[in-house]
Every structure is written in C-alpha cells, then in structure tokens.
Amino acid sequence: MKSRIAKIGVTALLFAQVSTFPVQAAEFSTIQPYVLSNNKIGFTNGEKLVTKAIYDSIHPYKHYVVVSTAGKYGILDGKTGKTLTPVIWDSIELANDGKIAIVQKGGWFQYLNLTTQQLSAEKFVGAHTYFLSEAYPDAVVMGGQKTTMLDPSGKVLIPLFAGKISFADLTFVENEDEPKEKQVRYVLTQTANQLTLYDPVTLQPKFTLNHAEYLPQDGAKSAYIRVRVAGKEGLVDSSGTYVLEPKYKKLTFWNHGYVQVEGEQGIGLWRNGRMLAEPLYAEVGIESGTDEVFSTKSAGKVTYHSSSQTWSYSFKPGAEIVHNDYVLGQDLQTGMYGVVKVGGDVVIPFQYPRVEGPPAARLLVRQDGKKGLLPAYELPMEEPQFWFDTLTTLGSYSMLSIQDGNKIGLYSETKGLLLSPQQNRVIHYEQNNGKVRVTEPDGKILYYGFDGKLVDPNKWLVQDLTDRLSKRVSLDNKTVLIDRETDQQIGKAYTRALYLDEQSNLIVGMNGDSDLADLFTADGKLLTQEMKVLAQPDSPYGMPVTLVKIADEVYSIGKKENQTGLALLKLEGDQLTPISPFDYRDIQVRALKDKQLLIVTRADGRFDLWADAGELGLRMLEEAVLSFDTIDQLGVILVKHDSGWDAYTDTLQKKTNGNYRSMQLVASYDEKDRAIAVQDRQTGLYGLLSTDLNPMTQPVYESIQATDHVFLQSVWTGVDSPPFVFTTKQHFGYLDELGKELFKTSRTGK
C-alpha cells in the first residue's frame, strides 16, 4: 500500500493530578484504550477490560481498531474488542468508514472482509487506493497476475480477471465561448486480447477495443486516449471512436491539444481532429505562449503556420516567435533579417544583416553597424525609430541607457524612447530606491521609475492617511506629514516609519536612531511635545508603538526625553498624562475575549497588570507579579505571586486563593472539551477547574491530559472518546466533561 499504519504509541502524560468522587462506571460506545506503567495498551468498554494490555500502538477507526505488537498488526472490533484478524500482518490499511482491510505479509497483499471475516483466496503483488469519481472517491485496486477493484464497503466493482487496471484522466472543454475545462477519470481494463473503458459513475463498459493496448497520457491534458494496435499508435475518444487511426510509429501529447505524429516518412502535427502537418517533416514545433502558431522544418528551412488560417511563411532555420504573434527570421533568398506578422504581412523589411541581444532587448543591426531595438511587448511592432552603438541595462531590461557616439539617451520598454541621445548627459541606476537618475547637461536632475514615468524626487511616494493628511516619501527615504489642504509639511521628517494607528486614529512618527516616537492627531496636531511614547524594535507580533483604546480613552507608555524610566500615559484632550510612576521598561498587550490586558515590566523584572474594566476604563489588577498567562478564548487571566498561581475571570473577579504551583489549559484539539489543570502547591498533584474557574475535581492526580493528546490517532479518525485521561501512581482512567471518573484500572496490570 502507499501508506502504512505508523507505530504510534502513547504520548508522554505531561500534566501531573485519584478523585474523591466515586467512579461512575458506564459502557462506552466504542472500546477505549488503557495504558499500563510499562506503556503497553489494552482496551476497556467502560465496565470491564475486554483485552489484556499487550499492544504497542493503536490506530482507531470508526468501527475497528488496528493494533500492533512487536512490529506485527491485527484488527479488533471497535465495539466489543473481539479479534477480527490476529496480530500477524506486516501492514494493514483501512478506509475510515470501510468494511475491508488491505493486509500484507511478506511481498503479498490480500483483502479481508471485516463483516464476514473472509480473507481473499487470491494473493496480489500490490494494492493501491485511488480517487475515481464522486460516486467512488476511494477505489481499491488489487493487482498481480490477476486484478480486481473494490470499494471500501467490500462491493466488487470490477471482478477478478487476468490483466491490469489503469486510469485515464481526460480533459474536456465544456464551453467554447467561455472555455472551462472539466476533467474526468476513467477506468480501463487491459487483457491480452482487449481494452475496455468504464464509465466512472455507473462502472458500465463504454467501449471495448480488440487487440488494443492502452498507452499512458504522461500527464498531458487531452480528451483522447492513446492506444497501440499491432505495433502502431492511434487515438480514440471516450466513446471508443478512432479520431486518429492506429497507423503511426509514435504519438506524443503536447500543450494546447497538439499531438506530434511520427510516421514512416517523417514527423507531423495533429490537433482537434485535423492533421495540420502530414508526417513528412524532419521536425515540428509549437510555442508555449500561444496556441495559434506551429512550425515545420525540412530541407534547410523552417515554415511558420497559423492553426486557424491558411497562412504560412518560410525562413532560414533559427527564426523565432516574438510578441506571441510575430516571427523574427532570415529571408530564404537574401539571408537578411525582418519581421512578419502571423497570419499577416511583413512589418519590418528583410534588410538587416544580423540581430543581437537577449529576447528582452533584441537588436536589429544595420549594414553600418548601428543598432535599433525591436519594440517590447507594450509597444507596436515597427521598424526602429532611432539608432545607436551600445546599450546598458538600468536595474533590469525595463529601462535602458543607449549610447550613440558620445551621446546618451534613455529608453523604456513600456514608453519607448524617453530621452533622445544627447552629449554631456549622465545616467545611472540608484540601487537604494530602484530609480533611474538622469543628470542633464544643464545640471538638472530627473528621476524615472521602472515603468518609464517621471518621478518627483520629493513626492515619489504619496499615501493618504486621514481625510486631511498624507505622508510623502522622498528618494532619500525620508517621510513627512503633509496637510493636503495647504500642501505644507507638518513637523519634521522621519526615517523609520510614519503611519496611522487604526484603533486610536492617531498618527505615529519614528526615527531609526531613537526609541521614542511622536504622535499626531488626525488633523495634524503634535501631541508629544513634552512627553514621547516608546518605540519598540520591529516585530511580526505587533506594531512598534503600543496604543490601546479602552472605554474611548487612549493609553500608551512613554517618558520625557531626559528620564530613564517609562510610565503609562493617558491621552486627555491634547495632552499625554502619566497615570503611573516612571518605573517601567516595556509593555505588551494581550487580547482577552473582547477586552485587552496591558502587561508592563518593572525595573526589577516583575510585572504589573493593568486590565480593561469596561466603562470604568483601565485599572490596576495586580502588582509585582512573577509571571502571568492568558487564555484568550475563555477570558481567563493567570497570575503567579510568590505564594502561587491565581486566576481571574474576564470581569476581573479573582476565583482562586493562590495555593497552586501551576495552572494550565487542558483542551481537545477541536476545543470542544476544555478545563484548567491546577497543581496543588503542597502535594504537587493535579485537579481540574471548569472554564468558569469552579472546581471539577480535587487535586489528587499524577497527571491529567486531553484524551486526543495522549492517543493522537483519534485526532484524525474522529472516534468518540471521553474527554480527559488521568493517571495516579496506581491507576489509569478517564474523566467526563464534568470531571467525573468514568473508568479506572490498575496501571500495574494486577
């Protein structure tokens, strides 16, 4: 099989918490694993143990469980734990909702009907699962001297026969006006005497070809199937009709629906029912960028053809397509270069002795050695309008410096000739800003972008920030704030950033050489005349300047320039007012449901927590804590003092008494089941709190963990399991969503 059941045992139980509540024995809907101290796994139905703990790894499915011991695999009934096949197989694969298993021993595969427990008499050398259609998303093919195909229910789709099964992906165009491709996968059976194609939904034969052999598509998109009959190749459609009779040495699928045809006398080209070029040529070719053009080569010439028109034009070998629908090449008689439009006439006369340069800057060369540029894609194809000696790229081929004698000019692939060659002009590319700088003979300096547009060096990038203000970036990467009504600069230039903070509607300005930043109102008033705000290093986790809006008030952290410590600041009118001593060194913000928590670091490394109190605004929650954590989805704040951990709700109610050594969220991967594991400060044992921070169990367990974190396989198989696993020194068991014990057994196996 392509995939194998991995040897996945039990993950380490990471949390460490036996309950004072009585065990509520209840039969599980499916058997559940239990684990001994030696990590061997057994199964229980909730009321009793249904297997011994002898397995190394498990893989649960909806109705079955694959188990392993010492590298061998078997299958248990998922309801009763009954052995359906012993642990003797090298590998086993099941479809998730299927009723057959593919088992392997040595180099042989068989299939086992899990309902009847009947093993196939035939042994196969390979087994693979394929997507066939929406009706049969998982089709199992067993192959060898004989072949069959089944679906996961055990239904035989293609009975056992001597031969092999293949799949052909055919591509059809559904609408010629607005082409839309549709791919259909067909099944083909191949015997010594015939080839049969089946409908992928009904699995009824659509056609049978006698003495025909299927040849792979090789990944090409085509509506036709390549076959070989009596050593010759041909094409059939999905109805079995020959669109190209089997009389050719070899057929090769190409892009755009073209098929290269190799016959006894040469190479040809076929497409959509038409033989565009009879197989009489030394070589044929197509173009990747267009489906309109193809070429044939023979006897010292190459001829370009239009696939939709009766048009062709011959050149000497070496001609090439330019602009998708023009051909640059040499005249057969004179050897001179020119350009012809596909399906049309000559657009550049054949009068140039040679061409130079790469495709991005192809040059026509005159008899006198002067060179002219073949127009780029964005420009009309025509003879060059100016001539020069050499060219130099400026950052890329989109901008070119051209030199004619001692005169320099500028060319854009999108705009054409921008500046005619002139003496005493200097042109160079500025790497730092991606612009072309031109110094004119009179000293005037011009800047051009890669698109050929003239750029104002002081306004090359302008972005609106508010209804009234914009920012303007100059070529030396300085950014200034502009009042659009007056077109005047506000304040100083900034070298690091100038941006609008959407939450506070304030504008932030920062320089690269400072850890302090300025703030402006949306209409341009400077707020940080005496007090500046902290600008932290750039990070992918948030903006460098912290601005928090709580109850329509804006808070940040900052200081006066001559101070060392930071204070929490509140924006009152147009003033930033300290609301704490200048004792802090940094700040971070945590989301808490629809509220926010500000954590500020003190000079001694401890933390003060300032909480969002709703309409009451920001208030101090805890001072000088050692550590903290938040559980955003629950709105829970966890705080560590010298005496231990405590928990607060999102309404800032303290729900614990600080006697926990640790607190941590325990949740299933889908977060359907969640609780908080708490570790008793004195005993080190664990218990559970509910998501609203009420006790669910006493702290009496060595460990508690979400079941799907222990038995990882249940994550992707969707098997129903109790939400939590616990261990003690002597026991392994399960807890329900309320923390009640559902099952408990000895971990020693005694």
N, C-alpha and C positions, 0 to 999 in steps of 0.2 A: 504494500500500500504506500501511497505517497506520504501519509502521516502515520505516526505511531503514538501509542499511549505512553507518555513520558512517565518515568519513575518519580512521581511526586508524592512524597510522604506528608508528614505533618510539619508545619512550620513551628518554630520555637514559640512557646507561650510567653509573650513578652511582659504582660502585666502580672503583677502578682498582687488573690483575695480568698469552714463548712457552715452553712447558714443555720440560723436558729429557727427558720421556718421549716415545717415538715415537707418532705418530698411529696410532690403531687404526681404520683405515677399515672401516666396516660399513654395510650398506644399512639405511636407516631403514624402518620400517613404513609411514610416510607421509612425503611430502616436507616438508622443513623450510626455513624462510626463512634467508637470509643477508643481511647488510647491508654496503653499501659506505660509504666515508667521506663520500659525498655524501648518505647516508641513503636511497638507492634500494635496493629489496628485490628479491632473486631467490630461487630455490629450488634445493635440492640433495636427492638421495636418499641422501646419505652417502658414495657412491662417486664421484659426479660432479655437476657443475652441470647441472640439467635445464632451467633457464630463465636468461635474462640478467637482470641486476638493473635492471629498468625500471619497477618498480611503486612507487607512493607509499604505499599502505596495503594491508593484507590482512585477511581475516576467515576463519579456518579453520573448516571443519565436519568431521564425521566422515569423509566420503569426498570432499569437494570443498573448494576454496579460492576465495573471492571476492576478486578483486584490482582495484585501481584505478590509473589513470594520468590525470592532468590532468582529474579530475572525472568520468571515464567508468569503467564497471565491466565486468568479464568474469569467467569461471569457468574454473579449472584442475581437472583430475583430481587428487585428493588422493594418489593412489598414484604416478602417472607424471609429473605436471606437464603433461600434454597439454592444449592449449587446447580447451575444450568449447564455449565461445562467446567471440568476441573482445571486446576492451575497447571497446565501442561503446554501452553502455546507460547511461541516466541513473540508474537504480537497479536493484538486484537483491535479491530476498529468497528465502531457502531455509528450509524446515523442517529442524531439526537432523539428523534421520535420513531426510529425504525424498529423492525421486528426481525432483522437479520444481522448477524455479526460476521465480519470477514476475519478468519483466523488463519494464522501462519505457523507452520512448523518446518524448520529447515528451509528449503527452497520452494515449498509447495503451499498454495493457498486453497482454502475451502470456504464455503459459506454455511453458517449454522442458522436454521430456522428457530428463533427463540421461542416461538409459540409451541411448536411440535417437538423441539429439541432434536430435530433430524439434521444430521450432517450430510452435506453433499457427497455423493459417491465419487464424483469426478474431482480430480485434483488439477489445479491450474498453476501456471508459472507466474501469473501476475494478476493483480486486482487493482482497479482504479475507479474512483467516483468522479463523474462528470456532470456538469450542468447541461441539460438538453433543451428544456423549454420551461415555461411557467407551469405547464402541466406535469413535467417531470424534472424538478430542479436538481434532484440527486439520482442519477442513473449509475448503477454499479455494473461495471463490465469485468467479467472474469474470463481470462484468456489463456490459451495454451494450444495444445493440439486441437482442442475443441473450445468453443467460446459461447457465452451466454450473457444476457443483460437482464438485470432485475431492478425493481425499485426497492426502497428501504422497507416496504411492507412485506416483502417476500414475493410479490407478484412477479411472475416471469414475463418480461416484456418482449424478449427475443429468445425463443427456445434454443437449447444446446444444438450446435451444428459444427461441422468440421470446416473451420475457416477463421476469419478475424473480423473485428468490428472497427470501423473508422468513423470519424465525424468530419463533416464538411461545413464550413461557415460561408454561406453565400450572402452577398450584399446586393440589395435591390434599391433602385431609386423609385420612390413612391409618387413623386410629383415632378414632372419635367419642368413646369413653370417655376416652381419654388422647390428645387431639388432637396429631398430629405432622404437620407439613407436608412434602410431597415436591414438588419442582419438576422438571418435565420440559420439555425444549426440543424443539419440533417444527419441521420444515422445511415451508414452504409454497411452492408454485409458483403464480404468477399469470400467466395468459394473458388475451387479450382476451375469451375465452369461458368460462373456468372457473378454479376454485380447487381445488388438490389439496393434501392434508396427508399427510406421510410419517412412518412410524414411525422414530424416531431411531436405532434399533439395526439393524433389517433394511433400512431405507430402501425398504420396500414401501409403496405408497399405502394409506392407511387409509380415505380417502373423497375424492370429487370432487363439488363443487357447481357446477352450470352457472350461468353468468351472475352469479356471486357475486364480490365484491371483499373482500379481507382489509383490516381496519382495525386499526392498531396498538393494543397494550394500554396504551400510555402509562405503563408501569412499574407498573401496578396488579396485585395478586395476584388471580388469578381462575382457575377451572377451565374457563372458557368463552372462545370466540373471537368477537370482534365482526366481523360481515360486513355488507356493503351489497348489496342486490339491488334493481335497478330504482329506485335512489334512496332506498330505505328500509333501516333498520338492524335487525338481529336478532342473536341469539346461538346458536351451535352448540357442542356438546360435542366431545370428541376422537374420537368415533365418527361425527361428521357429522350427528347428530340435532339438530334445532332445539329448543332449550329456550325460546326466545322468537322467535316468528315475525317475519320482516323486514317490519314494517309501521309502524315508528316513525321520526320525523324524526331523532332523535339519541339515542344511548345513551352514558352516562358511567359508568365504573367508579369506585366509591368504596371506602372501607375497610370491613372486616368483611363483604365479599362483597355489599354493596349495589350496585345499579345504578340510576342515575337514568334514567327513561324520559320522553322528551319526545314527546308525541303532538300531534295536530291541535287538541285541546281543552285541553291543559294539560300539567302535569308530574306524573309518578307515581314509584313506587319498587318495585323488584323485587329479590327475594333468594331464592336456592336453590330455584328452580322455582315460587315464589309471587309473585303480583302483590299486594304488601302495600297499595299505594295506586294505584288506577287513575289514569291520566294525565289528571286533571281539575282539578288544583290549580294555584294561582299559584306555589307554591314547596313543596319538600320539604326535609327536613334530617335529619342523623344526628348522633350525639355521638361525639367521638373517644375518650372514656374508657369507653364501654360499647357493646356490640353489641345490647343489649336494647331500646333506645329509638329511635324515629324520630318525626318530626313532619311535619304537613301544614299549609299556610297558605292561607286563602282568605276572602274576604268579611269582613275585619275581625276574624278570629280565627285562633289557632294551636291545633292539636289535637295532643296528645302521645299516642303509641300504644306498646303493648308488642308486640314482634315475636313473642313466644312465647305471648301470651294475647290473648283477645278483650277488650281493655281500652282505653279512650281517655278523655281528659279535655280539655275545651276551655277556653282562656284568652284574654284580650285579647293582641294582639301584644306581644312583649317578654318573655315568660316565659323562664325559663332552668332548666337542669338543675343541681341541687346534690347533692353526695354521690353522684353517679352514678345514683341511682335515686329521686330526689325532684325535683319540679318546683315552683319558686317562681314565682308569677304572680298576675295580677289576675282576679277573678271577672268573668265576662262581663256580669252584670247590675249589680253594685254598684261595680265597679272597685276593690274592696278587695283587699289582698294576703293570700295564705295559701300553704300548702304541701300538696301532695298526693303520696302515695307511688305510684310507678309500679306498676300492677297492683293497687293497694290503695285506701285511703280518704284522706280529708282528715286530716292530722295536726296542722296549725296552722290554725285557723279563718280565714276571709277577713274580717278585721276591722281591718286595718291600712291606713291611707290612703297610706303610701308606704314605700319602702325606701331605704337609703343605704349608702355604703361600697363598697369593693372586694370581689371574691369571697372573699378571705381573711378578711374581717371584715364580712360582710353584716349590716346592721342593719334590724330592723323598727321602725317609728316609730308610736307610739300617737297618738290624737287630741290628747292633751295635750302632745305633743312629746317625751315621754320615749322613750328608745331601748332596745332589747334586742338582744342578739347572737343571730344564727342559729347553732346549735351547729356546732362544727367537725367534721371527719370522724370523729375518735376518740370523739365523744360521741353519744348517742342523739338523734334528731331529735324535738324537742318545743318547746312554746312557751317563750319566755324566762322564767326564774325570778327575774330581777332587772332593774331599770330604772335608767337613768342619763341624764346630759346629754351628756357627751363622752367620748371615749376617746383614748389616746395609745399608740403602739407603743413597746415597750421592746426595742430591738435588732432585732426582727422581729415579725411578726404572731403568733408563738407565745406571746408574753407581752404583755398589755395592761393599762395603767393606766386605770381607769374612774372618772369623777367624777360624783357626784350632788349638786348644790348645792356645799357646801364639804366634802363627804365624799369620800374617796379609797378605792378598792378595787383588788384585783388579780385578774386573770383569766388562766387558762392554756387554750390550745386543746386540750390533752390531758387536763387535770384539771378544767376548768370553773372556777367561782368559788373562788379560794383564800382571799381576804380580803374580807369584806363591807365596803362603803364606811363609812368612819369619819372623824370630824373629827381634825385635827392629825396626820395621818399623812403622811409624805413618802416618795415612791417615785421612784427614778431608776435608769437603766441604767449599769453600770460597763463602759466600753469596754475597759479593760485586761484584764479577766478574764472578760468575757461573762456576768456575773451581774447579777441584779436585786437592788438593795439597798432594803430597807424599814426606815424608822425609825418605830417605833410611838410613839403619844402618850406613853407612859411612858419613852421613850428606848431601849427595847430595839431591837436591830438584827437583822434577819432577812435571809438571802440565799436566793435561789431560782435554780435553773438554768433553761435554756431549756425543759426538759421539765416544768417545774412542780414539781419536787421541792425540798424544803427542804434547804439545804446548810449544813453546819457550816463556818464560815469558817476554822477551823484544820485541818479534815480534808476539804476538798472534793475532794482527790485523794489516794488512798492506793494504793500499789503494793507488793506483796511483792517483796523482793529475794533473801532466802535463807530457809531453813527457820525462822529465828528473827527476822530483821529485815525491816522495811518502811520505805518512805520516805513521808513525809506532806508535801503541798504546801498552804500556806496561800494565802488570796486575795491576799496581798501578794507572792506568788511567791517565798516563802522555803521551802526544803526542809530537812526534818530527818530524822534517822535514828531509828527507833523500835524498841525492844525489845518484841516482841509479847507476851512472857510477862508483862512488868510494865507495859506501855503507857507506858513512860517514854522521854523523849528522850535520845539518846546524842550527846554533843558539841554543837557549835554548829550554827547554821542556815547553809545555803549558798544563794547566789543564782544561780549559773551552772548547776551540774549536780550530781546525786547518782545514781550508777549502779553496777551490778555488772559488773565485768570478768569475762566468762565464762571466759577462758583461765586467769587466775590465781586466780579465785574470791575476789578482793579487791574491796572497795567503795571507789569514788573519790568524794571531795567537793571541789568547786571553787567559788570565789567569782569574780564578774566583775571585781573590782578587783585581782586577784592572778594572777601567772604561776606560782604554786606551788599544789600540791594536797595534800590529806590522803588517807591510805589507812587502811582498817579491815579487820580480819579478818571472816570470815563470821559470827562470833558477836559482833562489835561492838567489838573491842579496837582502840584507836588505835595505829597503827604509826609515825606521822610526828610524834612528839613533839619530837624534836631535828632530824631530817632530813626535809625536804619533797621531793616529787617535782615535776618540771617539768610544767606545764600549758600546752600549745602552743595557738595560735589554732585555732578550729573549722575543719575542713576536710572535704570529701567523701571524702578518701582515707584516712581513718583516725581513730581516737579521739584526743582531745587529750592524754591521758596514755598514755605508752608503757609497757606491762607485757608482758614476754616470758618465757615459761616454757620452759626448756631443761633436760633431764635432771632434772625435778622441782624445779628451782630457779627462782625468780622474779627477774628483773632489771628495773631501770628506770634513770632518770637524774634527779639532783636535787642538792640542796645544803642547807646550813644557811642560815637566813634572813639572816645577816649576811655571807655570802660572795657573790662575784661570779661565779666560775666554777662549772661543773657537773661532777659525777663520775658514773661508772657505779656503780650501787648494787645490792647483792645482799641479798635477804631471808634472813637467818639467824635462824631461830626467830621471835621477835617484834621483831627489830632490823633496820634498814636499814643495811648496812655498805658504805662506799666500797671499791671494788676498783680504782680508778684515781685519779690526781691530779685536782684540781678545775680542769681545763684546758679543758673542753668548753663549747660554747654551744648545741648542739641535737643531736637524734638522729633517725634514721629507720630503718625495718626493711624488709628485702627478703625475700620468700619465695624459697626455693631448693630445689625439689622438696619433700621433706617436712621441710626444715630452715629455719632463719632466719639472716639476716645482719644484724648491727647496725652501722650506719654512724654514727659520731659526728663532729661537726665541731669541729675545734680552733679556738682563738682566732685563729690565723694563716690560717684558711680551708682548711687541708688536712684530710684525713680519716684517722681510724683505723678499721680494720675489725676487728670482733670477730665470730668465727664460732662456729657451733654445732658442737662437736666430739663430738656424740653423748653417750655415757655420761660423757665427760670434762668435759662442761659447756661453758661459754663460755671461749674463749681468743682472745688477740690473734693476728690473721692478718697484718696489715700495718699499719705506722705511717706517718703523714705522707705519704699518697699524694695526688697531684694530682687524680686523677679515678678513677671506677670505673663499672662497669656489671655487670649480672647477666643471665644467660639462664636464667630460671626453669625452663623445660621441659627443659633439658639439665643443670641443676645446675652451671653454669659461672659463675665469678667472674672478671671482667676488671678489672685494676688498672693504673693508669698512675703510674709513677715519673718522676723527672727523666730517666732513661735510656730510657724507652719503656714499652710495654704488656706485661703478663704475664697468664697465665691459670691458674686453679686449678680443680680438679675439686670436686665436692661432698664428697669425702672429704678436702679441703684439701691435695691434692697439687699442687705447682707443676709445670707441664708445659712452660713456656717459659723463655727466657733474657733476656727484656726488651729484645729488639732490634727490636720492632715499633713503627712510627709510629702505627698504628691497628689495631683488631680489631673486627669487626662480624659479626653473624649474617647469613648468606645462606640464605634458605629459600623454597620454593614456597608459594603461598597456602594449600595444603592441608597444609603442613608435612610432606609425605611425604619430600621431599628437603631435607636441611639440612647446612650446613657453616659454618665460620667463616672469613671472608675476613681475611687478615692482610696488612698493608702493610709491606714491608721499610723499616727506618729509613734505610738509606743510599741505596737506588735509588728508593724510592717505588713500586716495583712490587708487585703483589699475588700471593698464593698462597692455598691452601686448607688448613685443618686440618679433620680429621674431628670429629665431635661428641664423641669421647673425647680430642680435642686432640692427635692424631697427625698428622704431615704427610701431605697428599694430593698436593700439587704444590709445586714450588719457586716462590718469589715472582718471577715473570717476566712477568706480565700487566699490561697497562694497566688492565684492568677485569675483574671477574667479577660476574655477577649471575644470579639465578634466571631461567630462560627465560620463565616466565609473568609476570614483572615487566617484561620487555622487550617481549614480544609479548602485550599484555594480553588480546587476544581469546581466547587459549587458556584463560583462567581459566574462562569460562562455556560453552565448547564442548566441553571435556573431551578435546581432541585430545592423543594421546600425543606427547611431545617429550622430548629429552634434558634433564636437569635444569638444567644450567648453561650460560650463554653467556659466552665470553671475547673480549676484543679485545687486540691488540697494536698498535703503530704501523702494522704492515703487514698484519695478518691479523684475520679474524673466524672464530670456531669454536665448537664445542660440547665440553663435558666430560660424562663419565658420572658416576654417583653415587660412584665411587671416585676421581674427579679425572683419569681418563684422557681424552686427547683423542680424540674420535670423528671429527671433521671439522675441516678448516682450509682457508681460501681467502683470497686476497689481497683486501684492502679497497679497492684502487685499481681493480679490475676488469681488471688486466693479468696 
